[in-house]
Amino acid sequence: MLPNFSYVRPKSLDEAVRHLDSPENRIHAGGTDLLGCLRERVFGVAKIVSLSGIQELKGITETAEGGLRIGALATLREIAESPLIRSKYPVLAQGAAEAASPQLRNQGTLGGNLCQKPRCWYYRGDFHCLRKGGDLCYAMVGENAFHCILGGDACYIVHPSDTAPALVALGATVRITGAGGPRTVPVEEFFVPPTQDLTRETVLEHNEILTEILLPPPPQGLRSSYRKVRARRSWDFALAGVALALQFRGEEVAGGRVVLSGAAPIPWRSVEVEEVILGKRLDAETISAAAEAVVKNAEPLAQNDYKLPLFRAIVEEELSAIAKV
C-alpha cells in the first residue's frame, strides 16, 4: 500500500526545483522505480514532484560539436531505437535495449535508470541495514548470490543500471540543476561508492534534478558494445556485464574504456583490462590476459564466486567480437 502524499506537476524546471525544498519530497520521472520503493517502504515521501510537463527535459539532439544531448526524460525505448545513438554510440543503444522488459522500457527514463535505488533484497526488505542507517550489511553472511565481487567494503550492493556502464565507457557527463544553480559532472563521478558514503548512490542533493546527459563526439576509430548475462533473458538485472568503448588505430587499441555491470556498487571501470589491451592487437594472447585481469582484484562472497568465470568469458567473447568489427 502506498503512503499518503501530495502531488504537483510543475511546468518549468525552476518551479520543480522550488518544490524540492525538503528531503521528503521526491521526483517522479517514469516512476518505474519510485513506485516500487514507496510500496516497499524503502523511503517515505511527503510530496511527489512530477517532471512530465517539463518539455526541456525531453528529446535526443545532436550538439554543435558533433556529440549528443539526451534529455533526462528520454525513455529507454527511445534510446534503444534512436538511429543517431545506434549509429554513433551502439554501446548505449544496446544497454538501453537490455534493460528491464519492453513495458518498462516504454515508461522508464534514462535519468531514472541512472538514479534508481539498489535492488538488494535486504535494502528493499524489512532489514535496518547499513544503507538505511543500521550497523550491519546482511548480505555479508546472508543470501549473497547476486551481490558484488568488486568494491564492496561493508555494503555489497550491485549497481542495477545497464545504461550507466555504457555512459561511463563513452566519457559522458550529466547536467544537474538545483537551488544552487547548474553544474556538470562526469558520469564516472556521478555515482557514490560505499567507501565514500554508505547512505547515498549519487552526488545529487535532495533539491537537485538531473536534467540531461551529454555525449562527446565519437573519436575516430571508436568501436563499442554492451554484453549482459542474466538468469532470465526476458527480465533480470545483470549477473555480469561489460561495456566496451575502444578506439582503434589500425588493428591496435589506441585508447578507450572497459566498464563492468553486475560487479560492484557502482559501474566499475576495469583499469586492469584497459592496461592489458592498450597499445596491443586483440589477438588470442592479449584477450586471454585481459580475461584473467578482469577478476584480478575480485573478492567474491560465499555464494557468488560463479561470477568469476562469467566475467572472464564475457570479456573474452566481447573483445574477440569487437576485434572483428
N, C-alpha and C positions, 0 to 999 in steps of 0.2 A: 504494500500500500504506500502511495506517495504521501510525503508530508504536505502540510498546508504552506502555500507561498503566494506572493503577489507576482504578477506578470506584466512586463512592459515591452513594447515593440517600438524602440526609437527609430527615427528616420534619418539620423545623422550619426557620424562617429563621435562627435563631441558630446551629443546627448547620451549616447551609450556609455561613454566613459563617466559622465556625471552620475549615472545610475549605479556605477560600481564603487560606491563610497563606503562599502562595508565588506569585510571578508566573507560574510554570509550571503552576499549577492553573487549569483553565478551566471555565466554566459551560456546562451543557447545558440548553437550553430545548426548542425544537423540533428543533434540530440541523441545520436545512437549510443553514446557512452554516458551522457548526462542522466538519462532516464534510468539506466541500469544502476548507476551509482546512487541515485535517490531511492530506488526501490530497495537496494541492498544496504541502505543507511551508511554508506561509506563516508558521506559528509552531510551536514544539514544545509538548509537553504532558506533564506528569508524572501528573496526576490529573484526571479529569473528574468534576465535581460536578453531578449531575442535580437539577433543580428540580421534576421531575414529581410528586413526592409531597407538595409543599407546597401545601395547599389554599388558603391565604390569598392566593396569587399568581394565583388564577383568578377568573373572573366579571366581569360587567358590571352595575353597580348605580347607581341614582340617589342623589345626595347630598342631604342635608337642605336645602341651599341651592338645589337645582334643577339642579345640574350633573351630572356623571357620573364614576364611578370605574371604571377599567378595569384589571383585574389584568394584570400583565406577561405572564402565560402565556395570556391570551385569544388564540385563534387568529385569523388574518386572515379566515378564513371566518366565524367568529362575529361579527366586527366588521362585515364586509360585509353580513351578513344580519340584524343586530340591528335590530328595529323602533325601539328607542329612538334608536340612532345614526342610522338612516336618516331619521327624522323630525326630530330636533333638530340633527344635525350631518352633513348629507349629504356634505360635502366629505370627511370621514373615511371614511364607508362607501364612497364612490366610489374613494378612494385605496387602500383595502384590497382592493377588488374588482379593481383594475387591477394589483395586484402579482403577479408570477410566474405560475404555472399553477394550475389547480384543485387538483392533487395537493399542491403546495407550500403553498397557502393552507390546506389541511386540517391541515397539520402545523406550518407556521411561525407564530410568535407575534409579538404586537405589540412586546414588549420586544426580541426578536431582530431584528425588522425595523429598529428604531431603532439597534441596536448592531452591525449587520453590518459586515464589513470591506470595504474598497474593491474594486471589480471590475476595476480597471486590470490589463491583461494583463501589464504589466511587474512590477507588485507581486505578482501571482499566479504569475508565471513565475520563471525562474532568473536574475533580474536583481537585483543588490545596489543597489537604488535608494535615493533619499533617505529614503523612508519606512521602509526597512529598516536605516537607518544608513549608507548609502553616500553618495557625493558627487555624484550625477547623477540628474536626472529624465529618463529615456529618452524619455518622451513628447514632450518639447520639440522634438526633431528626428526622432522616430520616427513610428510609426503612431499618429496622434492624432485620428482622425475622430470618436471617441466621447468625447473629453476635454472639459475645461471651457472656457468662454469668459469666465467671471467669477471673480474671487477666487483665481486660480491661484497666482501668486507663488512660483515654484520647484517646487511639486508641483501637477500638473494633473489630479488625480482628479476624478471626478464622484460626488457622494453618491448611493448607489443606492436609497434608500428612497422609496416612494410615500406612506407614511403620515406621515413626518416633516414634509413641507411642509404637509400638512393640519393637523397639530397645532400647528405654529408659527403658521399663519394663525389658528387658533382661540384662541391665547393659553394653551395647555395648559401644565401643569407635570408634572414627574416626581418621584416619591418614591424615594429611594435609601437603602438600609440597608447599613451596613458595620461594621467593627470599631470605628470612632469614633462610632457611633450613627447615627440617621436624619438626613437632610437633604432639602430640597425645592429643585428647580432648575427655572426656566422652560425649556421645551423649546428656545426660541430660544437659550439659553445652554448647552445640553447638549452641543452639537457644538463641536469644537475646529478652527478653521481652520488651514491650513498656516503662516500668519504668526505664529501663537501657539506651535504645536508640530508639527513635521513627522512625528512618530512616533506621534501619538495621533489618534483620531477623536472621542472623547467625554471628558467630565470624570470618568468612572468610574475609580476606583483599582482595583488588582488584587483588593483584598479587599472590594469593594462590589458590591451587586446592585441593579439597577433593579427595584423591586417593584410599582409601579402608576403609572398615568397619570391625572391629574385634569383634567377639563374644566370650565371655569367655566359658569355658566348662560348659555344663549344670549341675547344682548341683544335688545331689541325691534328689529324690522326687519332681523334678520340673514338674509342670503341667502348660500349657499355652494355651491361646486362645485370639482371637480378634473378637469382635462383632461390627457391624456398622449398623446404621439406617439411611436411606436416603429417599428422596422424590421419586426418581425413581430408581428402582432396577438395571437398566442396566448402570447407568452412574454417578449419582450425588456424590458430596462430602458429608462428614458425617454431618448429623444434630446432631447426638450423637453417640459416640462410646467408647468402653473400651477395653484396652489391659490388660490381666492378665498374670503374670508370678509368680506363687506362689510355694513355697517349702512346701511340706507336710511331717510331721513326724507322721506316722500312719494316724489318721483322723484329726489331728490338723495342722493349718497353722503355720509353723515354721519361715517363712520369705517370702520375695518377694515384688513385686511392682504392683500397680494399676495405670494405666495411661489413661487419657481421650483424646479422639479426638472430634472435633466439639464443644469444650467447651471454648477454650481460645486462645490467640495469639501464644502460644507455646504448644507443647504436655504437658498436665497438669497432674502432678503426684498428685494423691489424697491421701495425707498422712492421711486425716481423715478416709477414708475407711480402709487403711492399719492398723491404730491404733485399729480400731474396731475388725478386724478379727485376728490380730496377737495373737498366742497362744490359739486360740479358734477352736472348731469344727464348721464347717459351717452348723449349724442347722438352723431351721426356725427363731429363735430369733436373732441369730447373723447376718444372712443375712438381715433380716428386718432392723436391726440397721444400717448395712452398707449402705443399700439403702437410708436411711434418711441422713446419714453422707455425701454422695457424693455431695449433693446440700446444705450442711450446710452453706457455705460461698458464695453461688451464689448471684449475683446481676443482674437479668435479665433486659433487656431493655423493651421498651413499647410493642414490638411485638414478643418477643421470650421467654416468660415465659412458653410456651408449652414444652420447653426443660427440665424443672424440672421433670415432670413425666416421660419423656423419659429416662432420666438418672437413675432415681430410678428404672424403670422397667428393663433396660438392665443390671444394676448391680445386681439386684435380680436374674434375669434369668441366667446370666453367672456364678455367684457364685454357684447357685444351680446346674448348669450343671457340673462345674469343680469339685464339691464335689463328684460327682458320677463316675468320670473317674477312 
